[in-house]
Amino acid sequence: MKSLADLLSEGVSGRRVLVRADLNVPFVKGSSPVEIADDGRIRAVLPTVVALRDAGAKVIVISHLGRPKGAPDPAYTLAPVAERLRDLLGSAVVFASDTVGESAASVVGELADGHVALLENLRFNAGETSKDDAERGAFADQLAAFADVYVDDAFGAVHRKHASVFDVPARLPHYAGGLVLREVEVLRALTTDPARPYVVILGGSKVSDKLAVIESLLPKVEKLLIGGGMCFTFLKAQGYSVGGSLLQDEMVETCRDLLERGGDKIVLPTGVVIADKFAADASVRTVPATEIPDGWLGLDIGPDSVALFADAVSSAKTVFWNGPMGVFELAPFAAGTRGVAEAITKVDGLTVVGGGDSAAAVRALGIDESGFGHISTGGGASLEYLEGKTLPGLSALEN
């Protein structure tokens, strides 16, 4: 696939460049005015936007935010993102109040060389996510009409067959941004010939969300460490009571099968932090993972589990981590995620944080991002790549 460097070498001064970014950032719940909780994804695309702006391009940034139902919804406007992008760039960002309507046409038509515009949420248009090729293509035609060139730097969206990701590059000369290229480079290192020992740490709430990647990685790794809410379904599969902890009953047999096939490759927590309710002011105890009392729920892995996981990664040469170890957003249940993250930063080898909540946890807990080899911006995309799936956005860039 052609790169941003290729495009810059061809010259972009005066050309309209449509940049597909992933600006799907979380907002602080209930904040007024709206406050962005984690601007990591905005920061990640800055190098591409700055390079194009400074080379004299007319930069038209497009992105989705949340999951509106194909129509404008004030809860998902990109207006606060435009303000943050403006602050980070240190220069003007013109915001269009629609994506392909009168406002967007006016903003793009008046955009000067070396200036940046952000169009409103792509998903305010039903054509963006439509499964109908004609409807999706019609929306892609409208987007493509705004530009001379297309750059995809939204790795977090490349696993979606959406108009702005899959159909627009078929209509314009297309290039991969630096972020996308780096993500692919790192994921190839994880899947082709990773340095060993290779250890994977998976957390998060549901086994079903991670089943495909577990199936794919289990034969390829030395150790698979499982924390987060999903560990309780595995503990149940071993015959233990998990009290009121998160449990996927329909996945118990699947977990039992995985444990039998994985043998000592699969490592579960030995101790967990439990609470009498899901709240920061709950009564909290640490107990063996095999002795969770009725009515209590596990919300984090315990100190002995952190030590166990830290020991497992200490000699690793490749580590991939996706999913927090507990409810890190609440202070009493953040120590597990913090401890495992800090252990990963001490690894002498390639360490990859697989985006999503893991990347958010790193920033929320104040852990130095430079301690990791790579922090992905696309949790779902990273997992699907590791599963061996074809990602529509990448295939579109390769054509």
Buried (B, 14 or more C-beta within 10 A) or exposed (E): BBBBEEBBEEEBEEBBBBBBBBBBBBBEEEEEEBEBBBBBBBBBBBBBBBBBBEBBBBBBBBBBBBEBEBEBBEEBBBBBBBBBBBEBBEBEBBBBBBBBBEBBBBBBEEBEBBBBBBBBBBBBBBBBBBEEEEBBBBBBBBBBBBBBBBBBBBBBBBBBBBBBBBBBBEBBBBBBBBBBBBBBEBBEBBBEEBEBBBBBBBBBBBBEBBBBBBEBBBEBBBBBBBBBBBBBBBBBBEEBEBBBBBBBEEBBEBBBEBBEEBEEBBBBBBBBBBBBEEEEEBEBBBBEBBEBEEEBBBBBBBBBBBBBBBEBBEBBBBBBBBBBBBBBBBEBBBBBBBBBBBBBBEBEBBBBBBBBBBBBBBBBBEBEBEBBBBBBBBBBBBBBBBBEEEBBBBBBBEE
